[in-house]
């Protein structure tokens, strides 16, 4: 009788454990290809492991961060440099490891947990068409600054966020000692900058270093020889309450993070932006190939 009772207790406990495992997790994301991919990969990985998932992607940086602080989303992928400079207002120049350690400490006080960093560094970079850069002899950001100081005839495309953010265009110009005339700065959606460069509509554009369109469109990124742009390591972040309630999430996201690096993200981004494959299919293919979900 006692053995039967114990078996019943174990069965009930297992049943409730299964219910806890099926809690709904809200996955957030920002509004560009890399982030849509990460949101989809995260959602599919969690669903394959028994979670109900609500995706809320397509948000701006400030909006997704605020949503996490308010408890409206549980997990998303963030960049260490964005948290350091934009959210935590740290002006000190730190290397990649120092940046991760600092934001992990600062955000812990806000109930946000930084999980294991990937090897992908989605930092900003300035890009030009390869032939145009060779023609003008521009290989570094210092070369660009020298050209603009001597002859400010080049146009630069930037999205609205980079134009205004504290690690954006104005402090970049200050660091490199040049000033591009306002009428030479073209603000446009980040997704349009690569085509504008390819078509010769602009000379220089702000891009993300892991963007798959860079090699596909024969663009080249300029070397940040003064080290202006901080490390933007790609890291899964989660609300501490969500991790406590669903302890397997941390391990799942760390496993995914371990599979990502610059080349991988550029290839995945290219499949969406260049080859026009669906975000959901690219995400599913990667998860299966990486052994994170079962192949059908």
C-alpha positions as a printed NumPy array, in Angstrom:
array([[  0.   ,   0.   ,   0.   ],
       [  2.797,   2.405,   0.915],
       [  4.661,   1.541,  -2.309],
       [  1.507,   2.18 ,  -4.346],
       [  1.09 ,   5.568,  -2.622],
       [  4.702,   6.535,  -3.353],
       [  4.284,   5.6  ,  -7.001],
       [  1.189,   7.784,  -7.139],
       [  3.094,  10.72 ,  -5.63 ],
       [  5.89 ,  10.312,  -8.188],
       [  3.372,  10.159, -11.035],
       [  1.59 ,  13.301,  -9.856],
       [  4.915,  15.113,  -9.449],
       [  5.922,  14.102, -12.97 ],
       [  2.602,  15.345, -14.289],
       [  3.058,  18.751, -12.686],
       [  6.658,  18.9  , -13.897],
       [  5.355,  18.366, -17.415],
       [  2.89 ,  21.198, -16.98 ],
       [  5.679,  23.513, -15.789],
       [  7.755,  22.518, -18.816],
       [  4.879,  23.619, -21.076],
       [  4.731,  27.181, -19.722],
       [  4.361,  29.861, -22.395],
       [  7.581,  31.722, -23.12 ],
       [  7.49 ,  35.067, -24.876],
       [ 10.376,  35.518, -27.297],
       [ 11.231,  39.06 , -28.346],
       [ 13.355,  40.367, -31.183],
       [ 14.487,  43.465, -33.025],
       [ 13.523,  44.591, -36.51 ],
       [ 16.197,  43.291, -38.883],
       [ 17.017,  39.974, -40.536],
       [ 19.527,  38.637, -38.027],
       [ 17.123,  39.243, -35.175],
       [ 14.139,  37.739, -37.01 ],
       [ 16.263,  34.631, -37.57 ],
       [ 17.311,  34.442, -33.931],
       [ 13.729,  34.865, -32.742],
       [ 12.596,  32.066, -35.034],
       [ 15.452,  29.754, -34.03 ],
       [ 14.739,  30.383, -30.356],
       [ 11.013,  29.791, -30.753],
       [ 11.461,  26.58 , -32.734],
       [ 14.067,  25.269, -30.282],
       [ 11.832,  25.941, -27.29 ],
       [  8.753,  24.487, -28.998],
       [ 10.704,  21.324, -29.832],
       [ 11.401,  20.989, -26.119],
       [  7.8  ,  21.265, -24.966],
       [  7.264,  24.999, -24.491],
       [  4.423,  27.083, -25.856],
       [  5.959,  30.167, -27.469],
       [  4.64 ,  33.617, -28.274],
       [  6.918,  35.567, -30.657],
       [  7.026,  39.352, -30.491],
       [  9.733,  40.293, -32.931],
       [ 10.191,  43.387, -35.079],
       [ 10.762,  45.86 , -32.231],
       [ 13.329,  48.63 , -31.969],
       [ 16.193,  48.303, -29.476],
       [ 14.641,  50.583, -26.862],
       [ 11.249,  48.899, -27.18 ],
       [ 12.495,  45.344, -26.792],
       [ 14.663,  46.268, -23.824],
       [ 11.766,  48.056, -22.138],
       [  9.525,  45.069, -22.814],
       [ 11.973,  42.797, -21.006],
       [ 12.341,  45.13 , -18.049],
       [  8.545,  45.317, -17.815],
       [  8.177,  41.524, -17.941],
       [  6.4  ,  41.553, -21.32 ],
       [  8.988,  39.287, -22.95 ],
       [ 11.044,  36.506, -21.406],
       [ 13.992,  36.005, -23.744],
       [ 15.656,  37.662, -26.72 ],
       [ 19.125,  38.118, -28.226],
       [ 21.053,  41.261, -27.36 ],
       [ 24.422,  42.765, -28.219],
       [ 26.91 ,  43.509, -25.455],
       [ 27.898,  46.901, -26.87 ],
       [ 24.281,  48.03 , -27.084],
       [ 23.647,  47.252, -23.437],
       [ 26.917,  48.809, -22.319],
       [ 26.528,  52.121, -24.117],
       [ 22.862,  52.613, -24.936],
       [ 21.122,  51.045, -21.939],
       [ 23.721,  51.46 , -19.187],
       [ 25.398,  54.684, -20.412],
       [ 28.946,  53.403, -19.868],
       [ 31.408,  55.576, -21.79 ],
       [ 34.523,  53.659, -20.732],
       [ 36.255,  51.784, -23.549],
       [ 36.297,  48.066, -22.758],
       [ 37.439,  45.   , -24.664],
       [ 35.065,  42.165, -25.571],
       [ 35.488,  40.163, -22.355],
       [ 35.318,  43.242, -20.139],
       [ 32.179,  44.408, -21.939],
       [ 30.395,  41.099, -21.367],
       [ 31.361,  40.99 , -17.678],
       [ 30.245,  44.598, -17.106],
       [ 26.83 ,  44.283, -18.761],
       [ 26.23 ,  40.948, -17.025],
       [ 26.801,  42.655, -13.67 ],
       [ 24.856,  45.827, -14.449],
       [ 21.819,  44.063, -15.899],
       [ 21.669,  41.474, -13.118],
       [ 20.486,  44.297, -10.861],
       [ 17.537,  44.747, -13.233],
       [ 16.58 ,  41.083, -13.219],
       [ 18.147,  40.366, -16.609],
       [ 20.459,  37.374, -17.008],
       [ 23.128,  37.281, -19.716],
       [ 23.693,  33.681, -20.744],
       [ 26.757,  32.365, -22.59 ],
       [ 28.05 ,  34.628, -25.373],
       [ 28.263,  33.35 , -28.912],
       [ 31.324,  33.858, -31.112],
       [ 29.354,  36.195, -33.38 ],
       [ 30.309,  39.865, -33.088],
       [ 27.629,  41.845, -34.909],
       [ 29.391,  45.152, -34.609],
       [ 28.804,  48.158, -36.801],
       [ 31.075,  48.789, -39.776],
       [ 31.268,  51.202, -42.686],
       [ 30.973,  49.569, -46.092],
       [ 31.713,  50.637, -49.648],
       [ 31.469,  49.013, -53.038],
       [ 34.744,  47.146, -53.578],
       [ 35.609,  48.878, -56.847],
       [ 34.77 ,  52.318, -55.434],
       [ 36.953,  51.745, -52.355],
       [ 39.87 ,  50.644, -54.563],
       [ 39.383,  53.618, -56.865],
       [ 39.587,  56.073, -53.968],
       [ 42.277,  54.183, -52.057],
       [ 40.069,  53.792, -48.976],
       [ 40.656,  50.719, -46.814],
       [ 40.22 ,  52.067, -43.283],
       [ 37.971,  54.511, -41.481],
       [ 40.973,  56.819, -41.136],
       [ 41.345,  56.783, -44.941],
       [ 37.703,  57.773, -45.233],
       [ 38.122,  60.591, -42.702],
       [ 41.146,  61.934, -44.601],
       [ 39.203,  61.889, -47.864],
       [ 36.228,  63.708, -46.365],
       [ 38.421,  66.309, -44.696],
       [ 40.126,  67.055, -48.016],
       [ 37.118,  66.711, -50.282],
       [ 33.719,  66.165, -48.61 ],
       [ 32.036,  64.908, -51.773],
       [ 31.003,  61.436, -50.622],
       [ 27.515,  60.521, -49.441],
       [ 26.913,  58.296, -46.426],
       [ 23.812,  56.226, -45.71 ],
       [ 22.777,  55.502, -42.13 ],
       [ 19.634,  54.195, -40.524],
       [ 17.789,  56.473, -38.128],
       [ 18.958,  54.591, -35.029],
       [ 22.67 ,  54.818, -35.862],
       [ 22.276,  58.465, -36.83 ],
       [ 21.057,  59.341, -33.331],
       [ 22.514,  56.778, -30.912],
       [ 25.36 ,  57.607, -28.489],
       [ 27.751,  55.188, -30.19 ],
       [ 26.609,  56.357, -33.614],
       [ 27.464,  58.829, -36.334],
       [ 28.302,  61.995, -34.388],
       [ 30.728,  60.433, -31.892],
       [ 32.21 ,  58.365, -34.726],
       [ 33.014,  61.559, -36.624],
       [ 34.508,  63.077, -33.489],
       [ 36.703,  60.04 , -32.844],
       [ 38.082,  60.097, -36.393],
       [ 38.368,  63.882, -36.609],
       [ 36.056,  64.701, -39.503],
       [ 32.58 ,  66.064, -40.114],
       [ 30.439,  65.051, -43.028],
       [ 28.021,  67.765, -44.216],
       [ 24.45 ,  67.117, -43.16 ],
       [ 23.224,  67.186, -46.752],
       [ 25.649,  64.352, -47.503],
       [ 24.033,  62.02 , -44.957],
       [ 21.119,  59.989, -46.281],
       [ 18.884,  58.378, -43.685],
       [ 17.167,  55.201, -44.821],
       [ 15.989,  51.832, -43.586],
       [ 18.912,  49.545, -42.775],
       [ 17.665,  46.975, -45.281],
       [ 17.972,  49.445, -48.166],
       [ 21.569,  50.546, -47.552],
       [ 23.234,  47.613, -49.332],
       [ 21.267,  48.098, -52.536],
       [ 21.966,  51.843, -52.404],
       [ 25.68 ,  51.059, -52.214],
       [ 25.517,  48.5  , -55.01 ],
       [ 23.606,  50.897, -57.286],
       [ 25.969,  53.793, -56.563],
       [ 23.246,  55.906, -54.965],
       [ 25.526,  56.425, -51.94 ],
       [ 29.274,  55.975, -51.471],
       [ 29.466,  54.725, -47.888],
       [ 26.927,  52.939, -45.71 ],
       [ 26.68 ,  51.788, -42.135],
       [ 26.185,  48.02 , -41.966],
       [ 26.375,  45.137, -39.526],
       [ 29.576,  43.109, -39.909],
       [ 27.695,  39.774, -40.01 ],
       [ 25.392,  40.913, -42.82 ],
       [ 25.236,  38.344, -45.609],
       [ 24.723,  40.989, -48.3  ],
       [ 28.276,  42.281, -47.882],
       [ 30.067,  39.505, -49.797],
       [ 27.04 ,  38.767, -51.997],
       [ 26.943,  42.322, -53.406],
       [ 30.738,  42.705, -53.668],
       [ 30.901,  45.21 , -50.847],
       [ 33.855,  45.649, -48.501],
       [ 33.904,  46.801, -44.879],
       [ 36.449,  49.424, -43.849],
       [ 38.817,  48.613, -41.02 ],
       [ 37.929,  50.358, -37.766],
       [ 41.607,  51.154, -37.206],
       [ 40.968,  53.456, -34.238],
       [ 38.826,  50.835, -32.488],
       [ 35.792,  53.089, -32.199],
       [ 33.06 ,  50.471, -32.336],
       [ 32.752,  48.398, -29.168],
       [ 32.278,  44.658, -29.144],
       [ 28.735,  43.653, -30.033],
       [ 28.854,  40.008, -29.023],
       [ 25.557,  38.273, -29.72 ],
       [ 24.162,  36.816, -26.48 ],
       [ 20.845,  35.318, -25.349],
       [ 19.355,  37.236, -22.424],
       [ 16.447,  36.233, -20.214],
       [ 14.381,  37.475, -17.296],
       [ 15.55 ,  35.811, -14.116],
       [ 11.941,  34.904, -13.216],
       [ 11.544,  33.018, -16.497],
       [ 14.761,  31.08 , -15.91 ],
       [ 13.779,  30.164, -12.366],
       [ 10.372,  28.939, -13.488],
       [ 11.741,  27.049, -16.495],
       [ 15.238,  25.882, -15.643],
       [ 15.92 ,  24.07 , -18.919],
       [ 15.723,  27.282, -20.956],
       [ 19.215,  28.412, -20.003],
       [ 20.82 ,  25.193, -21.205],
       [ 18.871,  25.239, -24.471],
       [ 19.837,  28.827, -25.273],
       [ 23.472,  28.24 , -24.314],
       [ 23.557,  25.252, -26.677],
       [ 22.262,  27.436, -29.502],
       [ 24.686,  30.239, -28.649],
       [ 27.641,  27.832, -28.872],
       [ 26.809,  27.152, -32.54 ],
       [ 26.931,  30.786, -33.708],
       [ 29.884,  32.762, -35.073],
       [ 30.423,  35.54 , -37.634],
       [ 30.613,  33.249, -40.666],
       [ 27.543,  31.27 , -39.618],
       [ 25.416,  34.368, -39.059],
       [ 26.544,  35.933, -42.342],
       [ 25.622,  32.748, -44.217],
       [ 22.213,  32.521, -42.549],
       [ 21.514,  36.205, -43.157],
       [ 22.477,  35.773, -46.822],
       [ 20.041,  32.9  , -47.295],
       [ 17.227,  35.256, -46.277],
       [ 18.358,  38.574, -47.752],
       [ 20.069,  37.354, -50.918],
       [ 18.601,  33.938, -51.735],
       [ 15.131,  34.977, -50.537],
       [ 14.464,  31.885, -48.44 ],
       [ 11.937,  32.103, -45.633],
       [ 13.163,  32.969, -42.164],
       [ 11.334,  30.002, -40.639],
       [ 12.878,  27.514, -43.087],
       [ 16.416,  28.868, -42.701],
       [ 16.06 ,  28.735, -38.912],
       [ 14.705,  25.182, -38.973],
       [ 17.44 ,  23.975, -41.344],
       [ 20.139,  25.385, -39.095],
       [ 18.704,  23.873, -35.92 ],
       [ 18.489,  20.448, -37.548],
       [ 21.975,  20.617, -39.058],
       [ 23.393,  21.726, -35.692],
       [ 21.72 ,  18.779, -33.988],
       [ 19.591,  21.003, -31.746],
       [ 16.246,  19.626, -32.959],
       [ 15.416,  16.309, -34.588],
       [ 15.359,  15.944, -38.335],
       [ 11.972,  14.949, -39.689]])
